[in-house]
Amino acid sequence: MLHVVVKDLKYLDSHEWVKVEGNSATVGITVYAQDHLGDVVYIELPEVGAQVSQGDSFGVVESVKATNDINSPISGIVVEVNEELNDSPGLINSSPYDKGWIIKVEVSDSGELKSLMDADKYTKFCEEDDFH
């Protein structure tokens, strides 16, 4: 199965992506994740000002198939949440890298990015995952 992997993002092994611009990081879930979830019907978002930690859950995505935690690829403070997802959770399916972003975080330790996968590693990870 072919999955779109965006080159300039970093990835967590639980299928979240992060795009860092300066001190700001945008977080979402990948095409691979939404594909496995199926139609997203609800998303539980954190509050602005909430602290997130790398690898820890900050919210929940609910689909017709399953309920999954959403983990943060990076530690920091939530500065914005995508309120549109409250009314249109399906944006996660139709536009996971663009309109379906979930939170924006003020990064507390950019060194954490080194532990994340780049696009090539994440592509291989997904290919291997598909065989299990």
C-alpha positions, 0 to 999 in steps of 0.5 A, spaced: 500 500 500 502 506 498 502 512 503 503 519 502 509 521 506 511 528 506 518 530 506 519 536 510 516 533 516 518 528 522 514 522 524 513 519 531 512 511 531 505 512 533 504 515 526 503 523 528 507 528 524 510 534 526 512 540 522 517 545 526 518 552 524 522 556 528 520 555 535 513 553 533 511 546 531 504 543 528 502 536 529 497 532 526 496 524 524 499 521 518 495 519 512 497 512 514 494 513 521 487 516 518 487 510 513 487 505 518 482 508 522 477 509 517 472 515 517 474 520 523 467 521 527 470 525 533 476 528 536 478 530 543 482 536 543 487 539 549 486 546 552 490 552 549 496 552 555 496 545 556 503 542 557 505 536 552 510 531 552 514 527 547 511 520 546 505 522 551 498 522 549 494 529 548 488 527 545 483 522 542 481 520 535 475 516 534 473 513 528 468 508 526 473 502 527 477 504 533 479 510 538 486 511 539 490 516 543 494 522 539 501 522 542 505 528 541 512 528 537 515 534 541 514 537 548 512 544 549 506 548 550 499 548 546 498 555 543 493 553 538 488 547 537 484 546 530 477 548 532 475 546 525 475 539 527 470 540 532 465 541 527 469 537 521 473 531 524 473 528 517 478 533 515 483 529 518 481 524 513 481 528 507 487 533 509 491 530 514 497 534 512 494 541 511 487 543 514 487 537 518 492 539 523 491 538 530 495 542 535 500 547 534 506 547 540 511 552 542 517 547 542 521 547 549 526 542 546 528 542 539 533 537 540 527 532 541 527 532 533 533 528 533 529 522 536 524 522 530 524 519 524 525 523 517 520 521 511 525 515 508 525 512 515 518 513 516 516 510 509 520 504 511 517 503 518 510 503 514 512 498 509 514 494 514 508 495 519 504 493 513 507 486 513 505 484 520 
